[in-house]
Structure formats: C-alpha cells, structure tokens
C-alpha cells in the first residue's frame, strides 16, 4: 500500500498560517475586509480575486496537502469542477469523461458544456483503453473520479496519465472520495486535483466549499475564469474550513478503520447481497487501490436484497442519519437513485450499476458495534 505522508497532520495544522500578528495569536486572524490598500500591497486584493489574506493562506494549505504548486478554494465542489472545466477548455475543444462519476458532474457535462461549444464523450469503462477509444484530434482533457461516487470504483492513475502524455492532454481528477489523506494523484502525474471540501476537509457537515490544486500555470488559467464567474468562498467560511482541516488526518484515519470494519461485517449479513468497498479483497479493484492509496476511505456502498424496501430500511435506522452528503464525523446513509443520481434516467443509472436497492453508507467515527447494532435492527 502507498505510504501515507508522514507529516500529513503537521501540514493540516500548520501549512498556510498567516504571518504572526502583533498579538502573536496561535490561530490565524480572520480578515473580514473587502477593501485593501492596493499601493502598499502591490496587488489588487479582493475576495472575488481569490487573494485576500485568509484565502491566500488556505490556498497554500490546499496546495501542500495535495503536493501541488498552487491551490484555489471555491464556494462549492461544483464551483470548483465547473470553473476548472470552463477555465481549461475553449469552444471547439473535446474532453473524455469517466462514465461513473458524481451525478452533479454528469449532469453538468451532459446538459451544459455544449452551451459553451465544448464537446465531450463518456467512456464505456474505467480503463485507459476506454479513454483511448474516445480520443479525438481536438481532445484536450481527460476527466476521472476515483474512488467513484457511489460505486467506489478505482481508476488506474498511472495508465491514464501515460495515455494523456502521449496525446498531450490534461488529466483532471475529482479526488473527493479519497481525500488528501488517502491518495495523492499528483504524485502519479495527474494535472489537476479537485475536492468537494464539503466532505472530508470539512468533516462536520456544516461547510460548503471546493478546492483545486495544480501547477501555478494551470492555476492562473483557472483563476482567470474564476474571477469572472464569482465562485469565491467567503472569508468567514475560509477561516472555518482552515480550522476544520486541522483535524482531517485524525478524522479520516478513524473513518478508514471504521469503514473497513463495517464493510467486512456487512459482507456477512444474509440480507445484503453485495458490498462495494475497495478495502475488501472481494472488490474487483482491490489490488489497484492497495497500490495507489494509503487508506480506502470512509464510504461503503451495499445492495439490499430485493425483498427489502430501501426506503423502509433507512427510515428504521436510529443512529445513522438520513442525509444527502457524506464524510461527516456522524454516520449517514442515502439511496443514490433518489438523491445524488436522481437527475440520471433509470437507464443511465442501470448502466452505471446504481440500482434502487443501493445504499451509500458514509461511516463516521462512532463505535462500530453501535453502527452494526443499528443496521442489524433496521434489517
């Protein structure tokens, strides 16, 4: 298994700290101002330009966590995704998109990018060959998501990057499910790393944000579009997200351990037909995940037997909450067909393997025995 960066907790706590102020506070101050002296600073500082003091500090932390040169923090994960694609692609360009991705991204690509003159094709699978089959002379970008939401499929970073280098195209990844704690796609050559910071970076189900990490050159291209789209995060939320990230390494490690224990237990339950978790040896991508990840994440998806109502199952849970997001310290569950992938047609969901019986289970930091007892009584 890939070795976790030894200083992940140090990075979470200390990277991006603002210069010591007159009071020598242990916590970086919060700057609410939207107006700064442009002469003394030498730059035009403004929240929409992603360069206020708190934004600069958090951008540096994001870059360090993903082992990249530069970072940007956005008002949501979708703001990070859409701004990146619109910043790196022009009218007439083509991109190849992984077929098994977050429903919001799928919807944006399928229903909106053509409005900007951008062409796209979805792959038929997740291998480099599947991406190669869709390449065109005007292809400029390959878009992947690993682990995928909600099926937790794994994409081979090295193979996709090798293909991209041969054809001089960029590779962009949504690495939300992995988090910087569990995988570092930049170390495998991936050009742009996107996270919904609403998830593991926040970790408490109370912040909406997104991040981008990449080279300074690509950051400048994305930031140029971002200034016009106005998807910046407020400085108060920037400060809160910075605070939350300080415990990300500890939280995610605990969630990794709990999720593996829960996935192993779920596999033994007679009323559950299948469990999707890359940490299990039964997962088809287990060896690949073991090779390029140092932890398998806190999300487990599982299929209920046909005789069980998925809605009734969720309604009977007492400890695990029904919620549409994931990665909080509290365990949550949802039915992807009714929530995250509701905008897809039944045929599209079936192609991706997302059945009406599929439950996406975000494992928190509770005692696993309590979580097992809750699922057992609900079944």
C-alpha positions as CSV (number, residue, x, y, z in Angstrom):
1,X,0.0,0.0,0.0
2,X,1.2,3.5,-0.8
3,X,2.8,5.1,2.3
4,X,0.9,8.0,3.9
5,X,2.8,11.2,4.0
6,X,4.5,11.3,7.5
7,X,3.7,14.9,8.0
8,X,0.0,14.9,6.9
9,X,-1.1,16.1,10.4
10,X,1.6,18.7,10.5
11,X,0.5,20.0,7.1
12,X,-3.1,20.1,8.2
13,X,-2.3,22.1,11.2
14,X,0.5,24.5,10.1
15,X,0.5,25.0,6.4
16,X,-0.9,28.3,5.2
17,X,-0.6,30.0,8.6
18,X,-0.7,33.8,8.2
19,X,2.3,35.9,9.4
20,X,2.4,36.4,13.2
21,X,0.3,39.4,14.1
22,X,1.0,41.9,16.9
23,X,-0.7,39.7,19.4
24,X,1.2,36.5,18.4
25,X,-2.0,34.5,18.4
26,X,-1.9,30.7,18.0
27,X,-4.7,30.9,15.4
28,X,-4.6,32.9,12.2
29,X,-6.7,36.1,12.4
30,X,-9.9,36.5,10.3
31,X,-9.9,39.4,7.9
32,X,-13.5,40.4,7.0
33,X,-12.4,43.3,4.9
34,X,-13.3,43.6,1.2
35,X,-11.1,46.6,0.7
36,X,-7.3,46.7,0.9
37,X,-4.5,49.2,0.2
38,X,-3.5,48.4,-3.4
39,X,-0.4,50.6,-3.3
40,X,1.4,49.2,-0.3
41,X,0.5,45.6,-1.2
42,X,1.3,46.0,-4.9
43,X,-1.6,43.8,-5.9
44,X,-5.4,44.4,-6.2
45,X,-6.7,42.3,-3.3
46,X,-10.4,41.5,-3.4
47,X,-12.4,38.4,-2.3
48,X,-13.6,37.6,-5.9
49,X,-9.9,37.5,-7.0
50,X,-9.2,34.7,-4.5
51,X,-6.3,36.7,-2.9
52,X,-7.5,38.1,0.4
53,X,-5.2,37.1,3.4
54,X,-7.3,34.2,4.6
55,X,-7.8,32.9,1.0
56,X,-4.1,33.1,0.3
57,X,-3.3,31.1,3.5
58,X,-5.9,28.4,2.7
59,X,-4.8,28.2,-0.9
60,X,-1.3,27.4,0.3
61,X,-2.6,24.7,2.6
62,X,-4.6,23.1,-0.2
63,X,-1.6,23.0,-2.5
64,X,0.6,21.5,0.3
65,X,-1.9,18.8,1.1
66,X,-2.2,17.7,-2.5
67,X,1.5,18.0,-3.1
68,X,1.0,20.7,-5.8
69,X,2.4,24.1,-6.6
70,X,-0.7,26.1,-6.2
71,X,-4.3,25.9,-4.9
72,X,-7.6,27.6,-5.0
73,X,-10.6,27.4,-2.7
74,X,-14.2,27.8,-4.1
75,X,-17.7,28.3,-2.8
76,X,-18.6,24.6,-3.5
77,X,-17.3,21.5,-5.1
78,X,-19.4,22.1,-8.2
79,X,-18.0,25.6,-8.4
80,X,-14.5,24.1,-8.4
81,X,-15.5,21.5,-11.1
82,X,-17.3,23.8,-13.5
83,X,-14.8,26.6,-13.2
84,X,-11.9,24.2,-13.8
85,X,-13.5,22.8,-16.9
86,X,-14.5,26.2,-18.3
87,X,-11.1,27.6,-17.4
88,X,-9.1,24.9,-19.2
89,X,-11.4,24.3,-22.2
90,X,-12.4,26.5,-25.0
91,X,-15.2,26.3,-27.7
92,X,-14.2,23.6,-30.1
93,X,-12.3,21.6,-27.5
94,X,-13.2,18.0,-26.7
95,X,-12.9,16.1,-23.4
96,X,-13.3,12.5,-22.4
97,X,-15.2,11.9,-19.2
98,X,-15.4,8.8,-17.0
99,X,-18.9,7.3,-17.2
100,X,-19.1,6.5,-13.5
101,X,-19.0,9.9,-11.7
102,X,-20.9,12.1,-9.3
103,X,-24.4,12.9,-10.5
104,X,-23.9,16.7,-10.4
105,X,-20.8,16.5,-12.6
106,X,-22.6,14.1,-15.0
107,X,-25.5,16.5,-15.3
108,X,-23.2,19.5,-15.9
109,X,-21.4,17.7,-18.7
110,X,-24.4,16.1,-20.3
111,X,-26.7,19.2,-20.2
112,X,-24.5,22.3,-20.1
113,X,-21.0,22.1,-21.6
114,X,-22.4,22.1,-25.2
115,X,-23.7,25.5,-24.5
116,X,-20.1,26.7,-24.4
117,X,-19.2,24.9,-27.6
118,X,-17.3,22.2,-25.7
119,X,-17.6,18.6,-27.0
120,X,-17.5,15.5,-24.8
121,X,-17.7,11.8,-24.8
122,X,-18.3,9.4,-21.9
123,X,-16.2,6.3,-21.6
124,X,-17.7,2.8,-21.6
125,X,-15.5,1.8,-18.7
126,X,-12.7,2.9,-16.5
127,X,-9.5,1.6,-18.1
128,X,-7.0,3.6,-20.1
129,X,-8.2,1.8,-23.2
130,X,-11.7,3.0,-22.6
131,X,-10.4,6.6,-22.6
132,X,-8.2,6.0,-25.6
133,X,-11.2,4.7,-27.5
134,X,-12.9,8.1,-27.2
135,X,-9.9,10.4,-28.1
136,X,-10.3,12.8,-30.9
137,X,-7.8,15.2,-32.6
138,X,-9.4,18.1,-30.6
139,X,-9.3,16.3,-27.2
140,X,-7.7,18.5,-24.6
141,X,-8.7,16.9,-21.2
142,X,-9.4,13.6,-19.6
143,X,-11.7,13.7,-16.5
144,X,-11.7,11.0,-13.9
145,X,-13.1,10.4,-10.5
146,X,-11.5,7.8,-8.1
147,X,-12.9,6.3,-6.0
148,X,-16.1,6.9,-7.9
149,X,-19.3,8.0,-6.3
150,X,-21.2,5.9,-5.3
151,X,-19.8,2.6,-6.6
152,X,-16.3,3.1,-5.3
153,X,-14.6,2.0,-8.5
154,X,-10.9,2.7,-8.8
155,X,-9.1,4.3,-11.9
156,X,-5.5,3.5,-12.7
157,X,-3.8,6.9,-12.4
158,X,-0.5,5.8,-13.9
159,X,-2.2,4.2,-17.0
160,X,-4.5,7.2,-17.7
161,X,-1.6,9.7,-17.2
162,X,0.6,7.7,-19.6
163,X,-2.1,7.9,-22.2
164,X,-2.6,11.6,-21.6
165,X,1.1,12.3,-22.0
166,X,1.2,10.5,-25.4
167,X,-1.5,12.8,-26.7
168,X,-0.6,16.0,-24.9
169,X,-3.8,16.3,-22.9
170,X,-4.5,17.2,-19.3
171,X,-5.8,14.8,-16.6
172,X,-8.3,16.2,-14.1
173,X,-9.5,14.2,-11.1
174,X,-12.3,14.5,-8.6
175,X,-10.4,13.1,-5.6
176,X,-13.1,13.8,-3.0
177,X,-13.8,10.2,-2.0
178,X,-10.1,9.6,-1.5
179,X,-9.1,12.9,0.3
180,X,-5.5,14.1,0.5
181,X,-5.1,11.7,3.5
182,X,-5.6,8.6,1.4
183,X,-4.2,9.4,-2.0
184,X,-2.0,11.9,-3.8
185,X,-2.9,11.8,-7.5
186,X,-0.3,14.5,-8.3
187,X,2.5,12.0,-7.4
188,X,1.2,9.9,-10.3
189,X,1.2,12.8,-12.7
190,X,-2.4,13.9,-12.5
191,X,-2.5,17.6,-13.5
192,X,-5.4,19.0,-11.5
193,X,-6.9,17.6,-8.3
194,X,-10.4,18.7,-7.2
195,X,-12.1,18.1,-3.9
196,X,-15.5,18.9,-2.6
197,X,-14.2,20.3,0.6
198,X,-17.8,20.0,1.9
199,X,-16.8,16.4,2.6
200,X,-13.6,15.2,4.3
201,X,-11.9,18.6,4.5
202,X,-14.8,20.0,6.4
203,X,-15.8,16.8,8.1
204,X,-18.6,18.2,10.2
205,X,-21.5,18.6,7.7
206,X,-21.5,22.4,8.2
207,X,-19.3,23.9,5.4
208,X,-19.9,24.1,1.7
209,X,-16.7,24.5,-0.3
210,X,-14.5,23.1,-3.1
211,X,-10.8,23.1,-3.8
212,X,-8.4,22.9,-6.8
213,X,-4.7,22.0,-6.7
214,X,-2.4,22.1,-9.7
215,X,0.6,23.9,-11.2
216,X,0.9,27.7,-10.9
217,X,0.4,27.9,-14.7
218,X,-2.8,26.0,-14.7
219,X,-4.0,27.8,-11.5
220,X,-3.6,31.1,-13.4
221,X,-5.8,29.8,-16.2
222,X,-8.5,28.6,-13.9
223,X,-8.3,31.7,-11.7
224,X,-8.8,34.0,-14.7
225,X,-12.1,32.3,-15.4
226,X,-12.9,32.1,-11.7
227,X,-12.7,35.9,-11.3
228,X,-15.4,36.3,-13.8
229,X,-17.7,33.5,-12.5
230,X,-17.5,34.8,-8.9
231,X,-17.3,31.4,-7.2
232,X,-15.1,32.6,-4.3
233,X,-15.7,31.4,-0.8
234,X,-16.4,34.0,1.9
235,X,-13.5,34.7,4.3
236,X,-15.5,33.6,7.3
237,X,-16.0,30.2,5.7
238,X,-12.4,30.1,4.5
239,X,-11.4,30.6,8.2
240,X,-13.8,27.9,9.3
241,X,-12.6,25.4,6.7
242,X,-9.0,26.0,7.6
243,X,-9.9,25.2,11.2
244,X,-11.7,22.0,10.2
245,X,-8.8,20.8,8.0
246,X,-6.5,20.8,11.1
247,X,-8.2,17.6,12.3
248,X,-8.7,16.0,8.8
249,X,-5.8,13.5,9.2
250,X,-7.1,12.2,12.5
251,X,-10.8,12.1,11.4
252,X,-10.1,10.3,8.1
253,X,-7.9,7.7,9.7
254,X,-10.6,6.9,12.1
255,X,-13.2,6.7,9.3
256,X,-10.9,4.5,7.3
257,X,-10.7,2.0,10.1
258,X,-14.4,2.1,10.9
259,X,-15.4,1.7,7.2
260,X,-13.2,-1.3,6.7
261,X,-14.6,-3.0,9.8
262,X,-18.2,-2.2,8.7
263,X,-17.6,-3.4,5.1
264,X,-16.3,-6.7,6.4
265,X,-19.2,-7.0,8.8
266,X,-21.8,-6.1,6.1
267,X,-20.4,-8.8,3.8
268,X,-21.5,-11.4,6.4
269,X,-25.1,-10.2,6.6
270,X,-27.6,-12.5,4.8
271,X,-30.0,-9.7,3.8
272,X,-27.2,-7.8,2.0
273,X,-26.4,-9.1,-1.5
274,X,-23.3,-7.2,-2.2
275,X,-20.8,-4.7,-0.6
276,X,-18.7,-2.2,-2.6
277,X,-15.6,-1.1,-0.8
278,X,-12.0,-1.0,-2.2
279,X,-10.5,-2.2,1.0
280,X,-12.2,-5.6,0.7
281,X,-10.4,-8.3,-1.2
282,X,-13.7,-9.1,-2.9
283,X,-13.6,-5.7,-4.6
284,X,-12.5,-6.1,-8.2
285,X,-10.2,-3.1,-7.9
286,X,-8.7,-4.0,-4.5
287,X,-5.2,-4.6,-5.7
288,X,-5.1,-1.4,-7.7
289,X,-6.5,0.6,-4.7
290,X,-3.9,-1.1,-2.5
291,X,-1.1,0.1,-4.9
292,X,-2.1,3.7,-5.2
293,X,-3.9,4.5,-2.0
294,X,-2.8,4.5,1.7
295,X,-6.3,4.2,3.0
296,X,-9.6,3.2,1.5
297,X,-11.9,6.0,2.7
298,X,-15.0,6.2,4.9
299,X,-17.7,5.4,2.4
300,X,-19.2,1.9,1.9
301,X,-22.0,1.1,-0.6
302,X,-24.1,-2.0,-0.3
303,X,-27.0,-3.7,-2.0
304,X,-30.1,-4.8,-0.1
305,X,-31.9,-8.0,-1.1
306,X,-34.8,-7.4,-3.4
307,X,-37.3,-8.3,-0.7
308,X,-36.3,-5.3,1.4
309,X,-37.5,-1.8,0.9
310,X,-34.6,0.6,0.8
311,X,-36.7,3.5,2.0
312,X,-38.1,1.5,4.9
313,X,-34.6,0.4,5.8
314,X,-33.4,4.0,6.0
315,X,-36.5,5.0,8.0
316,X,-35.8,2.3,10.6
317,X,-32.2,3.5,11.3
318,X,-31.9,5.2,14.6
319,X,-28.3,6.2,15.0
320,X,-27.3,6.5,11.4
321,X,-28.8,9.6,9.9
322,X,-30.5,10.0,6.5
323,X,-28.5,12.8,4.8
324,X,-27.6,13.8,1.3
325,X,-23.9,14.5,1.9
326,X,-21.1,12.3,3.3
327,X,-17.8,12.3,5.2
328,X,-19.0,13.9,8.4
329,X,-18.0,12.6,11.8
330,X,-21.5,11.3,12.1
331,X,-22.6,8.3,10.1
332,X,-25.1,8.9,7.3
333,X,-26.9,6.9,4.6
334,X,-28.9,7.6,1.5
335,X,-30.3,6.0,-1.7
336,X,-28.3,7.3,-4.6
337,X,-31.1,6.6,-7.1
338,X,-33.3,9.1,-5.2
339,X,-30.6,11.7,-4.3
340,X,-27.1,12.1,-5.7
341,X,-28.0,10.4,-9.1
342,X,-31.7,11.3,-9.3
343,X,-31.1,13.5,-12.3
344,X,-30.0,10.5,-14.3
345,X,-32.5,8.4,-16.2
346,X,-33.2,4.9,-14.9
347,X,-31.4,3.5,-17.9
348,X,-28.3,5.7,-17.2
349,X,-28.3,4.5,-13.6
350,X,-28.6,0.9,-14.6
351,X,-25.6,1.3,-17.0
352,X,-23.6,2.5,-14.0
353,X,-24.8,-0.3,-11.7
354,X,-26.8,2.1,-9.5
355,X,-29.9,0.1,-8.5
356,X,-32.8,1.2,-6.4
357,X,-31.5,-1.2,-3.7
358,X,-28.1,0.5,-3.4
359,X,-27.3,2.3,-0.1
360,X,-24.4,4.7,0.2
361,X,-23.2,4.5,3.8
362,X,-20.8,7.2,5.0
363,X,-19.1,5.8,8.1
364,X,-18.4,8.3,10.9
365,X,-16.2,8.0,14.0
366,X,-18.8,6.2,16.2
367,X,-18.1,2.9,17.8
368,X,-18.5,0.2,15.1
369,X,-20.5,-2.0,17.5
370,X,-23.2,0.7,17.8
371,X,-23.3,1.1,14.0
372,X,-23.6,-2.7,13.5
373,X,-26.4,-2.9,16.0
374,X,-28.3,0.0,14.3
375,X,-28.1,-1.7,10.9
376,X,-29.0,-5.1,12.3
377,X,-32.2,-3.8,13.9
378,X,-33.1,-1.9,10.8
379,X,-32.7,-5.1,8.6
